[in-house]
Amino acid sequence: MIVLDHLQDDLPDHLRQQAPMAELLGLEEYVSRYHGDLTQQQSTLGLLFQRVARVLNVQEPSDSAPAVPVLQELRMMEERCQSLAQKIEKDRQEIEAEIREREKTFQEIDSVDAWLQQTTIQLDSTELHNDGGSHTDLEVSYCQQVQEL
């Protein structure tokens, strides 16, 4: 029970959407390690439940509540582990979604930056040649960039 309480205390708080990307990646790694620890805890609880039931010579159906108090406590601990596993999965999905969204945003920013650099070069060239046709090229380039976003 103490290990489970300690494990539950280690669970990170709800995902902060304003966290820097490096912090999100670190949080993703932490949640992955936490999931491994929880899986180990669940496995240990299952083995402990079986051993205690064998020592007490109790045959309990797996779908009903055990009659022996110590087995009831172990079942409750297993349920807490399951609840934590669901919370971890939800947090993991939120973190991964946030990372994907940020990566998409960074790609869009890079695309706009490249377009701005290209446009600056074209404007500089237009000022040198002042042929009038380049403005149409810029408008077409702008429309293409907007469609890509």
Contacts in CASP RR format, 6 or more apart in sequence:
PFRMAT RR
TARGET T0000
AUTHOR 0000-0000-0000
METHOD contacts of the structure
MODEL  1
MIVLDHLQDDLPDHLRQQAPMAELLGLEEYVSRYHGDLTQQQSTLGLLFQ
RVARVLNVQEPSDSAPAVPVLQELRMMEERCQSLAQKIEKDRQEIEAEIR
EREKTFQEIDSVDAWLQQTTIQLDSTELHNDGGSHTDLEVSYCQQVQEL
1 73 0 8 1.000
1 77 0 8 1.000
3 41 0 8 1.000
4 41 0 8 1.000
4 45 0 8 1.000
4 77 0 8 1.000
4 80 0 8 1.000
4 81 0 8 1.000
7 34 0 8 1.000
7 37 0 8 1.000
7 38 0 8 1.000
7 41 0 8 1.000
7 84 0 8 1.000
8 80 0 8 1.000
8 84 0 8 1.000
10 34 0 8 1.000
10 37 0 8 1.000
11 34 0 8 1.000
11 84 0 8 1.000
11 87 0 8 1.000
11 88 0 8 1.000
12 27 0 8 1.000
12 30 0 8 1.000
12 31 0 8 1.000
12 34 0 8 1.000
12 91 0 8 1.000
14 91 0 8 1.000
15 27 0 8 1.000
15 91 0 8 1.000
15 94 0 8 1.000
15 95 0 8 1.000
15 98 0 8 1.000
17 98 0 8 1.000
19 27 0 8 1.000
21 99 0 8 1.000
21 102 0 8 1.000
24 95 0 8 1.000
24 98 0 8 1.000
24 99 0 8 1.000
24 102 0 8 1.000
25 99 0 8 1.000
27 95 0 8 1.000
28 92 0 8 1.000
28 95 0 8 1.000
28 96 0 8 1.000
28 99 0 8 1.000
31 88 0 8 1.000
31 91 0 8 1.000
31 92 0 8 1.000
31 95 0 8 1.000
32 92 0 8 1.000
34 88 0 8 1.000
35 85 0 8 1.000
35 88 0 8 1.000
35 92 0 8 1.000
38 81 0 8 1.000
38 84 0 8 1.000
38 85 0 8 1.000
38 88 0 8 1.000
39 85 0 8 1.000
41 81 0 8 1.000
42 78 0 8 1.000
42 81 0 8 1.000
42 82 0 8 1.000
42 85 0 8 1.000
45 74 0 8 1.000
45 77 0 8 1.000
45 78 0 8 1.000
45 81 0 8 1.000
46 74 0 8 1.000
46 78 0 8 1.000
48 74 0 8 1.000
49 71 0 8 1.000
49 74 0 8 1.000
49 75 0 8 1.000
49 78 0 8 1.000
52 68 0 8 1.000
52 70 0 8 1.000
52 71 0 8 1.000
52 74 0 8 1.000
53 59 0 8 1.000
53 60 0 8 1.000
53 66 0 8 1.000
53 68 0 8 1.000
53 71 0 8 1.000
56 68 0 8 1.000
56 70 0 8 1.000
56 71 0 8 1.000
58 66 0 8 1.000
58 67 0 8 1.000
58 68 0 8 1.000
58 71 0 8 1.000
60 66 0 8 1.000
60 67 0 8 1.000
60 68 0 8 1.000
60 71 0 8 1.000
65 72 0 8 1.000
65 75 0 8 1.000
66 72 0 8 1.000
66 74 0 8 1.000
66 75 0 8 1.000
108 149 0 8 1.000
111 145 0 8 1.000
111 148 0 8 1.000
111 149 0 8 1.000
112 145 0 8 1.000
112 149 0 8 1.000
115 141 0 8 1.000
115 142 0 8 1.000
115 145 0 8 1.000
118 141 0 8 1.000
119 138 0 8 1.000
119 141 0 8 1.000
119 142 0 8 1.000
122 134 0 8 1.000
122 137 0 8 1.000
122 138 0 8 1.000
122 141 0 8 1.000
123 138 0 8 1.000
125 134 0 8 1.000
126 132 0 8 1.000
126 133 0 8 1.000
126 134 0 8 1.000
126 135 0 8 1.000
126 138 0 8 1.000
END
